[in-house]
Amino acid sequence: MRKAPLLLRVTAVITLLFAVGHTLGGMHSWSPAGETEVLKAMRTFHFDAEGASRSYLDFYRGFGFLLSTHMLLEGILLWQLAPLAQVNAKQVRPMIAAIFLASVAGAILSWEFIFSLPVAFFSLTAVLLAASYVATYRIEVAR
């Protein structure tokens, strides 16, 4: 039974696509409302941050790129977990559960503070991880 590894690989690809989209979106001084006074202020107001001059936009974009980096890492780890799920399902299950919980939290936070596209990506990831988790039990039973 190879369902869990396949589900984890599909989840990895979706996570990597999410990371690419998030990164590309951050490459521009983007705002859903267009150029606003708030965005202009974020770009122009600079302050000292441990000896470096930074704007609020620098922090906003920097945190966005940090998130992209973690999403890339998640995708790579899911890809690497896929073959391990076939060999040692019991040990992989807690890792799947941890990433599942982070995805659910991401969906909730995106719903509350961001918009629907990240909600969709996080929710799809959570559903696939839940299916992967269940599939790891089937691997154990098949042995």
C-alpha positions in Angstrom: 0.0 0.0 0.0 1.6 3.2 -1.2 -1.2 5.7 -0.5 0.5 7.6 2.4 3.8 8.3 0.5 1.8 9.5 -2.5 -0.4 11.7 -0.4 2.7 13.2 1.3 4.4 13.9 -2.0 1.2 15.6 -3.3 1.1 17.6 -0.1 4.8 18.5 -0.6 4.1 19.8 -4.1 1.2 21.9 -3.0 3.2 23.3 -0.2 6.1 24.2 -2.6 3.6 25.9 -5.0 2.2 27.9 -2.0 5.8 28.9 -1.1 6.5 30.0 -4.7 3.3 32.0 -4.9 3.9 33.6 -1.6 7.5 34.5 -2.6 6.4 35.9 -5.9 3.7 38.0 -4.2 6.3 39.4 -1.9 8.6 40.5 -4.7 6.5 43.6 -5.2 5.5 46.3 -2.8 2.0 44.8 -3.0 -1.2 45.9 -1.3 -4.7 44.5 -2.0 -6.0 48.1 -1.7 -3.4 49.5 -4.1 -1.1 52.4 -3.3 -2.4 53.9 -0.1 -1.2 56.4 2.5 -0.5 53.4 4.8 1.8 51.7 2.2 3.5 55.0 1.5 4.1 55.5 5.3 5.4 51.9 5.6 7.9 52.6 2.8 9.1 56.0 4.0 9.1 55.8 7.8 12.5 54.5 8.9 13.8 53.6 12.4 16.9 52.1 14.0 16.7 48.4 14.5 19.9 47.2 16.3 22.1 49.6 14.3 20.3 49.2 10.9 17.9 51.6 9.4 14.7 49.8 8.5 11.2 50.7 7.4 8.0 49.0 8.4 7.8 47.7 4.8 11.2 46.1 5.3 9.9 44.2 8.3 6.6 43.3 6.5 8.4 42.0 3.5 11.1 40.3 5.6 8.6 38.4 7.7 6.9 37.4 4.4 10.1 36.0 3.0 10.8 34.2 6.3 7.4 32.6 6.0 8.2 31.5 2.4 11.5 30.0 3.7 9.6 27.9 6.2 7.0 26.9 3.7 9.8 25.7 1.4 11.3 23.8 4.3 7.9 22.2 5.0 7.6 21.1 1.4 11.1 19.5 1.4 10.5 17.7 4.7 7.1 16.4 3.5 8.9 15.1 0.4 11.5 13.4 2.5 8.9 11.9 4.9 7.1 10.2 2.0 9.4 7.2 1.6 9.8 7.0 5.4 6.1 6.6 5.8 6.2 3.4 3.9 9.1 2.0 5.9 8.3 3.3 9.4 4.7 4.6 9.5 4.5 4.7 13.3 7.5 7.1 13.7 6.4 9.3 10.8 2.8 9.8 12.2 3.7 12.3 15.0 5.6 14.4 12.4 2.6 14.4 10.1 0.3 15.3 13.0 2.6 18.3 13.9 2.5 19.7 10.4 -1.2 19.0 10.3 -1.8 21.1 13.4 0.4 23.9 12.0 -1.6 23.8 8.8 -4.9 24.1 10.7 -3.5 27.0 12.7 -2.4 28.6 9.4 -5.9 28.2 8.0 -7.5 29.8 11.0 -5.0 32.7 11.2 -5.4 33.3 7.5 -9.2 33.3 7.8 -9.0 35.8 10.7 -6.3 38.1 9.4 -5.5 37.6 5.7 -7.8 36.4 2.9 -9.2 33.2 1.2 -6.3 32.0 -1.0 -4.0 31.1 1.9 -7.0 29.6 3.7 -7.5 27.3 0.7 -3.8 26.3 0.6 -3.6 25.6 4.3 -6.9 23.8 4.4 -6.0 21.6 1.4 -2.7 20.8 3.1 -4.5 19.9 6.3 -6.9 17.6 4.6 -4.1 15.8 2.7 -2.1 15.4 5.9 -5.1 14.0 7.7 -5.5 11.5 4.9 -1.8 10.7 5.1 -2.0 10.2 8.8 -4.9 7.7 8.4 -3.1 6.0 5.5 -0.1 5.3 7.8 -2.3 3.1 10.0 -3.3 1.1 6.9 0.4 0.5 6.2 0.8 -1.0 9.7 -2.3 -3.1 9.3 -1.1 -4.4 6.0 2.1 -5.8 7.5 
